[in-house]
Amino acid sequence: MEPAQSRCQEEEEIHMVANGELQRSGVLTLCLPFLDEKDPLLSEKKSLLHARNLDFKYQFLLSSPREQLLQLLDQIIQAARILHLNDVEIYFIEDDDVGPFSTVNELKSLHSILEIFNCVDLGVNYNEIEAFNELLNATIARINSVAHQSTNKIITEEIDTTAEELLLKCWQSQGARSKVKIAHFEGAGRGAVALEDINIGEVALEIPESIIISEDLLYKSDMFKVLEEWKGMTIDSMLLLWCMKERYNLNSNFKDYFRTLPSVFKTGLSFGVDALTVLHGTLVLEELLLAKEHLRQQYESLCPALCASYPDIFQPELYTWDHYLWACELWYSNGMKVIFSDGKLRTCLVPIAGLLNHSLWPHIINYGRVDSETKSLKFQVARQCKRGEQCYLSYGSLPGSHLVTFYGFLPNGDNPYDIIPLDFETPEANNSQSLTIETSKMNHMVRGTWFSRSSKPYSYGLPPLLMNHLRSVLASGNVGYLSLHPQEDVSVENERALLETLMSIFEPMMEVLQDSDDLNCEDLSWDVKLALDYKDLQRRIISSVLSSCATGLETLSCA
């Protein structure tokens, strides 16, 4: 059940507490949290901070002109962006790009600064307070500006939500609090709509720890003693088996929750033959086939034997393959990883919260830890969610292939995590070069070149690390610690060979994807439509790479 983990809140890589202090001299000192020494991207982030002359500590002289204060604020935001980078974001950083690198990265970065501001103990000097408020308001304005890029859907369907309303009312009687209600949205199914304006830092949804479905419920069930002695049994498998039975338990404390769940989950794991045929030549096909084969093997190793050995506990009619697949899709699409009040990390189902939809411009990004004082899981908004607006959750920095396979959708908008990995045989590092990022250990990749903002020559809209890697291979056959800065003495012949090499890689990919899909568009099933959408996405990415290479070759011919 590992893929379900992606819908959890990604724990911060940065652990030390940030702080801010207003000194009597009118100097405001802001300290960003230091990098975690266990961060796998530690050396890359340090190199970026050094290369861009950025630091963890900044001092604001509050008597300075407003323009100077905002310039310094911009520097600390740039540093915060680097601190919060993930592996995909850091790979695609261009030399002249200071961000934003993604919506979630931007929200995390701005909130880390906002938290520092909220801890500052202000003095009584009016001018200092006014300058401080300028900085605070500028940070909040940047956070709110993210909303301008949002792709909210308008409620268009009048569908019965009685089951969801009963669930919400039931849990509210047990301490749940909500500023959202469940509604249906065109093209997205169920989601949450704000009942009022929910401002930055306010809680949209609060779920008591006591009504979260986790492994703790297993220990009270009649199947636990059997399962804990079963060879090779894992907690994840136990949870699947528990849900398969609890779904039909009329006396279950969670019967209202199970009533809100669909009878069939429409994820990639339920794709039919036609949809799989459409996916020929795409990245997601292999992922889907491997996942389905893995689940089938798990089922065959568990359910038939358990039903045969303990038919009173594991009734055969409840433990069919279809029911097993349903339970897997439930946990993959709704599972979250949460740190409970006892400090233990558990994979769990959170009633109501599982109905919130994902967006590339989410409102909620931090939801991975139960509040130790209130013993509840709080879903705070990172940016304002206005009344009547759909309230979005971030499932994580996930590519479309993963979202199709385990969630059954592609997000609206351009996803910066939609990448195509490249399998290169990388020579050993040549340490004689004075360079900054070790690419001999990297997995190279491309994404849509429309994300590129570089204005420098010989960039072609492609990632600098990939281009420098290929330049080194073509020039000398050696790869070392490659600079983020492009080479000044570019060989036109080498550049032409580089672009032609890339075209030789991607042209066959495009040829496979160009196979005609002989389908009647008016009568397509949901899975075929989704498969076609994903195939179109793959075409678009590869087409952008080929177009960038072709444009680069034309430019070189004129050089």
Steps between C-alpha positions, in 0.01 A plus 500: 500500500803727462364733226230618743770677694518776239179654624652584835651827606867491407690563821722805489863434413592799717481437872669784687267775620511831318488821700476873476614769740445876508794668671488837675714652228213452254666204331271208425695172480332210320653153513381230265517140623827326424517208260460154646831314477299190394342681206600300188514830309721668761808552281297625203310750713821624663655545156201698376497725805872565461481558124221755546660667800205415726505425871284381790520824697386848392493833677245768411575857606141613541589865443610412144292608200215269408668392176809377686291307750307327221822418315634329811169320545534371146841356588373312802211364289752376243695326778182345643407366156831314483456358849165348401599358159429136418701282262303582183491873567872517570585305186324748270635821656647725233792736550298818469181375670446604862146360523225437577577136419158354582187609683557270797866602527394865493233455766737308728770762454274798568341331800838428657565875485150587618548276805815694588315831474220369723753424775660845504437704816442854375612808688313828537679704235231591247740527204644160575155345528399660171810363323444157652140499381620587150708183497221291653236628257733450203547135600125447541438668163739257335315207657164633383636557149523122459119493491499699176637192320242263646285284274191467716199324356147633530239278661276385216349172612209454735575159644373355826753553780286358781754233594782755523285739705408221743867409534597858574218540753596170667863596544418855609318347796832334588711814474563552130485860378461614144482822300434303182217288366505219248379585150535369146711670238498466124764256387630437852219329689484572868699771669484754779361851464569777752197604707669832585819688426785296650805719549868409506578277799137428587381141534271382221450156651582343836470125557540345848766232521239263645306471171798448271516150354842351571671178604381554860158370395658172392607414851136498614373285212433127499741449212810649664619189686477298181675763289787573738599133487464474122842470335603806300200708611549880509298777663405631156356162400315478831337837435383387157349182641335692786338747258369225275297368793420826678348638180207263546478511881163661582612550861824672410578836658610602151191385306413860409851546363486187285160612362663809354753295305436406136413140415769515230815711508596636159879488523752367254497169685149445359592579139356261243670351195406792271652757735818296542527469123477878466788537746742308277827691486432713810681503833192406697431168326788312661421654838139388473579146391759451774263639764211276392722192489636580845149534643382180336794309650429649842136401478576143395747459786253628763128472446440146370713348777346713776146421382581129490662497843268740686167518310314636806728807514583537130174428321577409137225726362672804658851413387470485123754652260265790420460580869876483550564735209236738642679507837836561332362789298340644814832511683700617199262786422398598855785383723701757691808469718450676829714538811266434793518664841714212628763589241441191285460530126198306371337447163135586548166604352367837612120531464386812312858609423523223241231677298717809435640519147857557390619809313827642373391815685387353834368679805617236747859371493580409863290231662731225614502530879232474771497803731637377832278734704163455329566140387360590159626518143470858376483597133614862491484700179829632368322758287155654523206291389200720427140412575354279225845405371618139481751432778792301360747268668850416376547125463870557445744583221374224273530441123198429285597133465463450875179701521344299217607165645404546863250789499334486161540857373732756346509844666400814313791714393865431425649264756872576564547141621398341169842378394641247257801319651804431283717195546862592436814303570693758700883484510681548827552854624801695385601706801737721303218735405410789728128441521212495747243221462590133479308370201660158484251386764198667343203358315456732204160604371307748289163670532300739284733772377222754557613507865836648404556868577865514400605783269859383465637364172541127445239410762227382257243487781661177625645434850859629539612186680391280210659728242830524686501124541457443129753769411760330716423156359521624143811709563709263706302198608542608862253651744602682813363755739319715248438870541157657502649765272511426128837476330610826342700339217226290341594284203238531226587152375464358852168679550364366172600146599333552838168607351507227238565245776194619689287489187616143435373410848162671482398456137441121543297574814280739303457251216362241743263753654380618157330166438141581410241421764210359298231580752158663488549808716129527578470159667823480697504354850656696788820294497560540126443877527751525784749284310468726196550810715818355644625398157438854376703631794793275407478616139499862609811462716698314234382738227626797702843340537521424127387851410761653731771282345388592147500871587846461651632337183359782290671754725832316473478490121487880502793535740 
